[in-house]
Amino acid sequence: MSTTKDFFVTGHGAFKKPFNGLPVNSNSVVLANICEVDDNNNPFPGDATMRIHNIVPLDGGVTWVYAEIIWEGDLRARIRFVTDL
């Protein structure tokens, strides 16, 4: 059974961040995408390049993500996870 969960981040440049509360362990399959969102958290096709580089699920419900928002200033983005134990 798969689960979808959204997290919101603000920033720019490369970052590595833990996300808690996902139903994962170190053997889970985790997919993620990132997109720019407006002030109401609605996605839209902005001009910035956004990338997910690495996804590392760990035991205990923590997933580390290495991602990048290529823009000169801070942007708001949604990272959507789809997990499958």
C-alpha positions, 0 to 999 in steps of 0.5 A: 500500500502506498502513502502520499505526504506533502512537505513545504520548504523555503530556500534556494541552493542545494540542501540536505534535510530530514523529513519525519513522519513518513511510513518508511524503513531502510528497505522502503521504496520512496519517490519524491518530486519538487515543484514551486508553489504560490502563497496558497500552496498551489503548484505552478510552473515557475522559472526556477529549476528544482531537483531532487538528487538523493532520497534516503529512507531510514528505520524509524520514519525518517527520510533524508533528501538532498535537493536543489532550488536553482534561483538567486533568492528564496522560493517556496516549494512542495516536496511530495513523497510517495512511499511504499513499505 
